Amino acid sequence: MLFSEAARLAKFAEAEELWLTHFSPALQEPAEFLQNATDIFPNTLLGEERKMTTLYFLKEG
């Protein structure tokens, strides 16, 4: 999936954040293409080793 495609999905889903991870070995410098995503979905970040977050889910009902 292209960075721009992932950004469109995140925007459509009204996500809070998009982390781009698991890059093709052919992509030597992912940061050079980050703007392709941030132009569409500004809160896009590149994954990096040991990057972590906690997800919280709302209970329904």
C-alpha positions in Angstrom: 0.0 0.0 0.0 1.3 3.5 -0.8 1.7 6.0 2.0 -1.0 8.2 0.3 -3.4 5.2 0.2 -2.9 4.6 3.9 -3.5 8.3 4.7 -6.7 8.3 2.7 -8.0 5.3 4.7 -7.0 7.0 8.0 -8.8 10.2 7.0 -11.9 8.3 5.9 -11.9 6.4 9.2 -11.5 9.6 11.2 -8.5 8.1 12.9 -6.6 10.1 15.5 -3.1 8.9 14.3 -1.6 6.9 11.5 1.6 5.0 12.0 3.4 3.8 8.8 5.3 0.6 9.5 6.7 -2.5 7.7 8.3 -0.8 4.8 9.4 -2.7 1.7 13.2 -3.4 1.6 13.2 -1.4 -1.7 12.2 1.7 0.2 15.5 2.9 1.6 14.5 6.2 3.1 10.8 6.2 4.2 11.1 9.7 5.6 11.6 11.0 2.1 8.0 10.0 1.2 6.3 10.9 4.5 4.9 14.2 3.0 2.9 12.0 0.6 0.8 11.0 3.6 0.9 14.1 5.7 -0.5 16.2 2.9 -3.6 14.0 3.1 -3.6 13.1 6.8 -1.4 15.4 8.9 -1.1 13.2 12.0 1.0 10.6 10.2 4.1 9.2 11.8 6.8 6.8 10.8 7.1 3.7 12.9 10.5 3.2 14.6 12.0 0.5 16.7 10.5 0.3 20.2 7.8 2.9 19.4 4.8 2.2 21.6 1.4 3.5 22.5 -1.6 2.4 24.5 -5.0 1.9 22.8 -8.1 2.7 24.8 -11.5 1.4 23.6 -14.8 2.9 24.6 -17.3 0.4 26.1 -20.6 0.4 24.3 -23.9 0.3 26.2 
